[in-house]
Amino acid sequence: MEADKIAGEGGTELVTFREAARRVVEEGIAPSMSHQRVSQLARTDENFPPVQQVGRSKVADWHELKPYFVAHASKAAVRDSRRRLEKKEANDE
């Protein structure tokens, strides 16, 4: 009964960094993502969701990771569009 209650309320869904990277691409959040990049973000970004160690793997809750990656991808898209504009302006000169 407890498992049904948790599933119905949207309990935690722990995923490895490799699975998180796969889902980011599969769900169209970003065009590419590697587990190495997820690991780097976990180490360096203070806003990264909490990480747990399970055996040799690090895992995090997908329900917290997904909004993080959506926000991260939108910030990256803004940076990329600025870079494209800078390149275009440099080529036009």
MOWO-V369945 format. One record per pair of residues at least 24 apart in sequence whose ideal C-beta (glycine too) atoms are under 10 Angstrom apart, sorted by the first residue. I is the first residue (numbers start at 1). J is the second residue. Records with the same first field share a line. If there is no record, write none. Layout:
# MOWO-V369945
I->J ; J
This chain:
# MOWO-V369945
10->63
11->61 ; 63
12->52 ; 59 ; 60 ; 61 ; 62 ; 63 ; 64
13->59 ; 60 ; 61 ; 62 ; 63 ; 64 ; 65 ; 66
14->52 ; 54 ; 57 ; 59 ; 60 ; 61 ; 62 ; 63 ; 65
15->57 ; 59 ; 60 ; 61 ; 62 ; 63 ; 65 ; 66
16->54 ; 57 ; 58 ; 59 ; 60
17->41 ; 42 ; 51 ; 57 ; 58 ; 59 ; 60 ; 65
18->57 ; 58
19->57 ; 59 ; 60 ; 62 ; 65
20->49 ; 58 ; 59 ; 60 ; 61 ; 62 ; 65 ; 66 ; 68 ; 69
21->69
23->62 ; 65 ; 66 ; 69
24->65 ; 66 ; 68 ; 69 ; 70 ; 72 ; 73
27->66 ; 69 ; 70
28->73
29->65 ; 66 ; 67 ; 68 ; 69 ; 70 ; 71 ; 72 ; 73 ; 74
30->69 ; 70 ; 72 ; 73 ; 74 ; 76 ; 77
31->73
33->69 ; 72 ; 73
38->65 ; 69
41->65 ; 68 ; 69 ; 72
45->72
47->71 ; 72
48->72
